[in-house]
């Protein structure tokens, strides 16, 4: 068993590690989506989405915000790592039981003909193993073990792809098999992550009243905020099931998953931002760096969205099958909101690391209402495309409002914060010398 005070790595090195893991996850997810689309079609894709969306939302709530609270308290050293982890184990056992019960009640009420008992069991088991994985990532980020965090993130997708590939090769792939393939990936990584944590601290639960209160007080705010954000992501899946059918759910889900590739840039940096923000000694200086990363990320997002919008009408039916051709239009309608939401994702992670997750709720609650109202009006007439329009409107409004709010909370001038400048490029070149050719007048 070792301590957790290794030599601190550079921000860029951490970003590159997380970025490499994201690339692996991206390729594995793409491969899994191709197999599912080609073998099960839009209705099968929709059924899998309907089965997994509820466990996903329950995890965000049953997690009680303890992943982020763990990162914060270990990073700020308000409690020692052993106390935090031992308290976390106790809370994990309670939240897992409650989460599983809620999920079973939901499936009993909202049963679909395409569901099987085995598929529902697998979907429900996502909760305890998903919570275990999420809690361990909070521990790794609090200890600034970003490289370990990266490994934990790519393993589930790769395992899922391997299992799906085997099922497809032997010709027995089904909705139930696809859900179990995803579950196996989560089980493998949860066991691996728990073993790594055991090298740092003892895995014994303890009842520490002060630590429990502190964790739940901060974590409760994280939980509600994250649940509302996640619900805003997924509410159109529920509304499509109500106002339309599983085929439209499948078409929307595929277009959404491809459009969200734009989020790989902020996703790559978000874990590092949370870890560094929780450990930051100078919040004002870190906020200035966040501004640079934000402006660069938005520019990269716009470039990526433009390219994605151009090629998707050709590539989506070619790769996923003609049945998913309508997913290209869903993707194009989502792109403006997806790019804008890059802003929210980066700024929200920074405020969470500073211990202010409640700020996001001031924007997300009205954004969720806007999304639901617009979707309820548009989905009956336009199906998956209507859901995409509603989502994009909600994301655009969220990004604009949260930028203003962030600048007020951090006392940062709004115009200066959002205006791109040449010094942003200089910052990037300084961190990545290979890009020096981008500087005007630079020699090749």
ZAFIBA-315480 format. One record per residue (C-alpha): residue number from 1; z, x, y; residue in one letter. Coordinates in steps of 0.1 Angstrom, whole numbers, plus 5000, padded with zeros to 4 digits. Layout:
N
num  pz  px  py  residu
NUM  Z  X  Y  A .
...
***
This chain:
444
num  pz  px  py  residu
1  5000  5000  5000  X .
2  4990  5014  5033  X .
3  4996  5008  5070  X .
4  4970  4993  5093  X .
5  4966  5019  5121  X .
6  4933  5036  5113  X .
7  4913  5054  5140  X .
8  4896  5028  5162  X .
9  4859  5026  5158  X .
10  4834  5020  5186  X .
11  4825  4985  5197  X .
12  4788  4992  5189  X .
13  4796  5005  5154  X .
14  4816  4973  5147  X .
15  4787  4951  5160  X .
16  4762  4970  5139  X .
17  4784  4965  5107  X .
18  4787  4928  5114  X .
19  4750  4926  5123  X .
20  4740  4942  5090  X .
21  4762  4917  5071  X .
22  4745  4889  5091  X .
23  4711  4901  5080  X .
24  4721  4900  5044  X .
25  4736  4865  5048  X .
26  4704  4854  5066  X .
27  4682  4866  5038  X .
28  4704  4851  5011  X .
29  4706  4818  5029  X .
30  4669  4817  5034  X .
31  4663  4824  4998  X .
32  4688  4797  4987  X .
33  4671  4772  5011  X .
34  4637  4780  4997  X .
35  4648  4774  4961  X .
36  4666  4742  4970  X .
37  4637  4729  4990  X .
38  4611  4737  4964  X .
39  4630  4723  4935  X .
40  4650  4693  4949  X .
41  4629  4682  4979  X .
42  4642  4666  5012  X .
43  4664  4640  4994  X .
44  4681  4667  4973  X .
45  4686  4689  5003  X .
46  4701  4659  5021  X .
47  4724  4651  4992  X .
48  4737  4686  4991  X .
49  4743  4686  5029  X .
50  4761  4652  5026  X .
51  4783  4666  4998  X .
52  4793  4698  5017  X .
53  4796  4687  5053  X .
54  4829  4669  5048  X .
55  4847  4698  5030  X .
56  4834  4720  5058  X .
57  4850  4698  5084  X .
58  4882  4694  5065  X .
59  4885  4732  5062  X .
60  4882  4736  5099  X .
61  4911  4711  5104  X .
62  4932  4720  5073  X .
63  4929  4757  5084  X .
64  4953  4747  5112  X .
65  4937  4774  5134  X .
66  4957  4799  5114  X .
67  4928  4823  5110  X .
68  4925  4828  5148  X .
69  4963  4827  5153  X .
70  4967  4854  5126  X .
71  4941  4876  5144  X .
72  4960  4870  5177  X .
73  4995  4877  5165  X .
74  4986  4907  5144  X .
75  4964  4921  5172  X .
76  4990  4915  5199  X .
77  5018  4926  5175  X .
78  5040  4897  5184  X .
79  5050  4898  5147  X .
80  5045  4925  5121  X .
81  5016  4921  5097  X .
82  5039  4915  5067  X .
83  5057  4886  5083  X .
84  5024  4870  5095  X .
85  5007  4873  5061  X .
86  5038  4861  5041  X .
87  5041  4831  5065  X .
88  5004  4825  5062  X .
89  5006  4822  5024  X .
90  5032  4795  5026  X .
91  5011  4775  5051  X .
92  4980  4780  5030  X .
93  4996  4763  5000  X .
94  5005  4733  5020  X .
95  4972  4730  5039  X .
96  4952  4733  5007  X .
97  4969  4704  4990  X .
98  4966  4682  5020  X .
99  4929  4691  5025  X .
100  4920  4684  4989  X .
101  4937  4650  4990  X .
102  4919  4640  5022  X .
103  4885  4651  5007  X .
104  4891  4631  4975  X .
105  4899  4600  4995  X .
106  4867  4604  5016  X .
107  4845  4607  4985  X .
108  4861  4577  4970  X .
109  4852  4557  5001  X .
110  4818  4572  5009  X .
111  4802  4576  4974  X .
112  4764  4580  4972  X .
113  4742  4572  4942  X .
114  4730  4609  4942  X .
115  4766  4622  4938  X .
116  4781  4632  4904  X .
117  4817  4637  4895  X .
118  4811  4674  4888  X .
119  4794  4678  4922  X .
120  4823  4661  4940  X .
121  4848  4684  4922  X .
122  4829  4715  4932  X .
123  4826  4703  4968  X .
124  4864  4695  4969  X .
125  4872  4730  4955  X .
126  4855  4745  4985  X .
127  4887  4737  5004  X .
128  4913  4759  4988  X .
129  4889  4788  4982  X .
130  4873  4785  5016  X .
131  4907  4785  5033  X .
132  4917  4816  5013  X .
133  4886  4834  5025  X .
134  4890  4823  5061  X .
135  4926  4833  5063  X .
136  4919  4868  5050  X .
137  4892  4873  5076  X .
138  4917  4865  5103  X .
139  4940  4893  5088  X .
140  4911  4918  5088  X .
141  4901  4911  5124  X .
142  4938  4913  5136  X .
143  4939  4948  5119  X .
144  4905  4956  5135  X .
145  4891  4961  5100  X .
146  4857  4948  5110  X .
147  4838  4967  5082  X .
148  4859  4949  5056  X .
149  4854  4916  5074  X .
150  4816  4922  5072  X .
151  4817  4928  5035  X .
152  4837  4896  5029  X .
153  4810  4876  5049  X .
154  4779  4886  5030  X .
155  4792  4882  4994  X .
156  4792  4844  4991  X .
157  4756  4840  5001  X .
158  4743  4867  4978  X .
159  4763  4853  4949  X .
160  4750  4818  4956  X .
161  4714  4831  4957  X .
162  4718  4849  4923  X .
163  4733  4818  4906  X .
164  4706  4795  4921  X .
165  4679  4820  4910  X .
166  4692  4820  4874  X .
167  4693  4782  4874  X .
168  4658  4779  4888  X .
169  4644  4804  4862  X .
170  4658  4785  4833  X .
171  4647  4752  4848  X .
172  4681  4735  4850  X .
173  4687  4734  4888  X .
174  4701  4702  4902  X .
175  4721  4689  4931  X .
176  4753  4695  4911  X .
177  4742  4730  4901  X .
178  4734  4739  4936  X .
179  4769  4729  4949  X .
180  4785  4748  4921  X .
181  4764  4779  4929  X .
182  4778  4778  4965  X .
183  4813  4773  4952  X .
184  4811  4803  4928  X .
185  4801  4825  4958  X .
186  4832  4814  4977  X .
187  4855  4819  4947  X .
188  4842  4855  4942  X .
189  4847  4865  4978  X .
190  4881  4848  4980  X .
191  4894  4868  4950  X .
192  4880  4900  4964  X .
193  4894  4895  4999  X .
194  4929  4887  4985  X .
195  4928  4919  4965  X .
196  4920  4939  4997  X .
197  4948  4922  5016  X .
198  4972  4931  4988  X .
199  4965  4968  4995  X .
200  4979  4963  5030  X .
201  5008  4940  5026  X .
202  5028  4922  4999  X .
203  5014  4888  4989  X .
204  5048  4870  4988  X .
205  5054  4838  5008  X .
206  5084  4837  5031  X .
207  5099  4811  5054  X .
208  5102  4826  5089  X .
209  5109  4798  5113  X .
210  5100  4817  5144  X .
211  5067  4829  5130  X .
212  5058  4795  5116  X .
213  5064  4778  5150  X .
214  5045  4805  5168  X .
215  5016  4803  5144  X .
216  5014  4765  5144  X .
217  5018  4762  5181  X .
218  4988  4785  5188  X .
219  4970  4776  5156  X .
220  4973  4739  5162  X .
221  4953  4742  5194  X .
222  4927  4764  5176  X .
223  4925  4739  5148  X .
224  4918  4709  5170  X .
225  4894  4728  5192  X .
226  4875  4742  5162  X .
227  4874  4708  5145  X .
228  4859  4692  5176  X .
229  4833  4720  5179  X .
230  4824  4717  5142  X .
231  4822  4679  5144  X .
232  4798  4682  5174  X .
233  4777  4704  5151  X .
234  4777  4680  5122  X .
235  4782  4645  5136  X .
236  4745  4638  5135  X .
237  4745  4643  5097  X .
238  4770  4614  5094  X .
239  4750  4593  5118  X .
240  4717  4600  5100  X .
241  4733  4588  5067  X .
242  4744  4556  5085  X .
243  4713  4549  5105  X .
244  4687  4564  5082  X .
245  4686  4580  5047  X .
246  4692  4612  5028  X .
247  4656  4623  5031  X .
248  4660  4624  5069  X .
249  4693  4642  5065  X .
250  4674  4669  5045  X .
251  4646  4672  5070  X .
252  4671  4675  5099  X .
253  4694  4699  5080  X .
254  4666  4724  5072  X .
255  4653  4724  5108  X .
256  4688  4728  5121  X .
257  4696  4757  5097  X .
258  4664  4776  5108  X .
259  4670  4769  5145  X .
260  4705  4783  5142  X .
261  4691  4817  5134  X .
262  4691  4821  5171  X .
263  4729  4822  5168  X .
264  4728  4854  5148  X .
265  4731  4874  5180  X .
266  4764  4858  5193  X .
267  4775  4854  5157  X .
268  4771  4892  5152  X .
269  4793  4899  5182  X .
270  4818  4870  5180  X .
271  4840  4885  5153  X .
272  4841  4918  5172  X .
273  4848  4900  5205  X .
274  4877  4881  5189  X .
275  4892  4912  5174  X .
276  4888  4933  5206  X .
277  4899  4905  5229  X .
278  4931  4899  5209  X .
279  4938  4937  5211  X .
280  4925  4942  5247  X .
281  4949  4958  5272  X .
282  4928  4951  5302  X .
283  4915  4915  5302  X .
284  4895  4917  5335  X .
285  4876  4948  5323  X .
286  4868  4931  5289  X .
287  4856  4900  5308  X .
288  4831  4921  5327  X .
289  4818  4935  5294  X .
290  4815  4900  5280  X .
291  4793  4891  5310  X .
292  4769  4918  5301  X .
293  4768  4909  5264  X .
294  4763  4872  5274  X .
295  4733  4879  5296  X .
296  4716  4902  5271  X .
297  4722  4876  5243  X .
298  4706  4848  5262  X .
299  4675  4868  5270  X .
300  4672  4878  5233  X .
301  4678  4842  5224  X .
302  4650  4830  5246  X .
303  4626  4855  5232  X .
304  4636  4846  5196  X .
305  4634  4809  5202  X .
306  4599  4812  5217  X .
307  4587  4831  5187  X .
308  4604  4807  5163  X .
309  4589  4777  5180  X .
310  4554  4791  5178  X .
311  4554  4800  5141  X .
312  4576  4772  5126  X .
313  4548  4745  5124  X .
314  4529  4769  5101  X .
315  4557  4787  5083  X .
316  4580  4758  5074  X .
317  4555  4738  5053  X .
318  4541  4770  5039  X .
319  4575  4784  5028  X .
320  4595  4753  5021  X .
321  4568  4728  5011  X .
322  4547  4701  5028  X .
323  4575  4676  5024  X .
324  4595  4695  5050  X .
325  4567  4697  5076  X .
326  4586  4674  5100  X .
327  4615  4699  5100  X .
328  4593  4720  5124  X .
329  4594  4694  5151  X .
330  4632  4690  5145  X .
331  4635  4728  5150  X .
332  4615  4728  5182  X .
333  4635  4699  5197  X .
334  4667  4717  5189  X .
335  4658  4751  5204  X .
336  4666  4745  5241  X .
337  4701  4734  5232  X .
338  4705  4761  5206  X .
339  4697  4789  5231  X .
340  4720  4774  5257  X .
341  4748  4771  5232  X .
342  4748  4809  5228  X .
343  4767  4809  5261  X .
344  4794  4786  5248  X .
345  4798  4805  5215  X .
346  4804  4839  5232  X .
347  4826  4827  5260  X .
348  4847  4805  5237  X .
349  4854  4834  5213  X .
350  4866  4855  5242  X .
351  4890  4828  5255  X .
352  4903  4823  5219  X .
353  4910  4860  5217  X .
354  4929  4857  5250  X .
355  4950  4829  5235  X .
356  4934  4801  5254  X .
357  4915  4780  5228  X .
358  4925  4748  5245  X .
359  4900  4754  5273  X .
360  4871  4745  5251  X .
361  4885  4710  5244  X .
362  4880  4701  5281  X .
363  4842  4704  5275  X .
364  4838  4696  5238  X .
365  4854  4662  5239  X .
366  4829  4647  5264  X .
367  4801  4667  5248  X .
368  4809  4651  5214  X .
369  4809  4616  5230  X .
370  4775  4624  5246  X .
371  4761  4636  5213  X .
372  4773  4605  5194  X .
373  4761  4581  5220  X .
374  4727  4596  5224  X .
375  4723  4600  5186  X .
376  4733  4563  5180  X .
377  4705  4553  5204  X .
378  4678  4577  5192  X .
379  4683  4580  5155  X .
380  4674  4543  5146  X .
381  4640  4548  5164  X .
382  4632  4584  5157  X .
383  4652  4595  5127  X .
384  4658  4633  5124  X .
385  4639  4640  5156  X .
386  4662  4616  5175  X .
387  4692  4635  5161  X .
388  4677  4668  5173  X .
389  4671  4655  5208  X .
390  4707  4642  5210  X .
391  4721  4674  5198  X .
392  4701  4695  5222  X .
393  4712  4674  5252  X .
394  4748  4678  5241  X .
395  4745  4716  5237  X .
396  4728  4720  5271  X .
397  4756  4701  5289  X .
398  4783  4720  5270  X .
399  4769  4754  5280  X .
400  4766  4745  5317  X .
401  4801  4730  5320  X .
402  4818  4757  5299  X .
403  4803  4785  5320  X .
404  4817  4770  5352  X .
405  4851  4765  5335  X .
406  4852  4800  5320  X .
407  4846  4816  5354  X .
408  4874  4795  5369  X .
409  4899  4804  5342  X .
410  4890  4842  5343  X .
411  4886  4841  5382  X .
412  4851  4855  5379  X .
413  4824  4848  5405  X .
414  4799  4824  5388  X .
415  4767  4837  5404  X .
416  4775  4873  5397  X .
417  4785  4865  5361  X .
418  4753  4847  5351  X .
419  4727  4867  5371  X .
420  4709  4893  5350  X .
421  4706  4928  5365  X .
422  4691  4962  5356  X .
423  4726  4976  5349  X .
424  4727  4953  5318  X .
425  4697  4972  5304  X .
426  4714  5005  5314  X .
427  4745  4994  5295  X .
428  4724  4986  5264  X .
429  4705  5019  5266  X .
430  4738  5038  5270  X .
431  4751  5022  5238  X .
432  4718  5025  5219  X .
433  4701  5057  5230  X .
434  4670  5049  5209  X .
435  4661  5023  5235  X .
436  4659  5049  5263  X .
437  4621  5044  5265  X .
438  4628  5010  5280  X .
439  4642  5026  5312  X .
440  4615  5027  5340  X .
441  4602  5063  5344  X .
442  4617  5074  5311  X .
443  4598  5100  5291  X .
444  4586  5091  5256  X .
***
